Amino acid sequence: MKSALILVCLCIALGVAAPPGKEEAHIVEQTADVQANGYKLSLETSDGTKRSEDATLKNPGTDDEALSVKGLYSYVGNDGVTYTVNFIADENGFQPQGAHLPHV
């Protein structure tokens, strides 16, 4: 009973905490192509968010088998500016690049 009450209170709190005047984003376009050796996907939502990925399986069937993903995502910030991040994610980790990100 206590768990149900806590869950209800949490749901109410989250609903009240939602930013006023902001509509929920909905999917405008979505594609996905999943193959045995990788995948391609893209997504665009009504709030201007976009994402695309192209993944390839490297060294299939070996101990060094790894998924290499190249992609990008963009979103409109609270300041009205569109931010874009290009990335590679592979055996060397997640490697983002963007004009708004610090360069190392």
C-alpha positions, 0 to 999 in steps of 0.5 A: 500500500505504501509503495502504491501511495509513493508511486502516485505521489511521484507521478503527480510530482512529475506531472506538476514539475513539467515545464509549462507551455511545452508540448510533448515531442512526437516522431515526425520521421523514423527509419531503421534497417537492421542487418546481421552485420550492422544497422542504420537508423534515423529519427526526427521529432517535432521539437527539431531533434534529429538522430542518425546512426550507421553501425557496422560489425567489425571482425565478425566471429572473432574475439575482436568482434566489435560494433563501430557506430558513426552518427550524429544527433542535434537538438534545439537548446533553450536559447533557440540555437541548434546544437549538433554532435557528430560521434563515433562509438567503437572499441575506443569508446564514445568520441563526440565532436561538436562546435559547442563541445570543448576540444581536447 
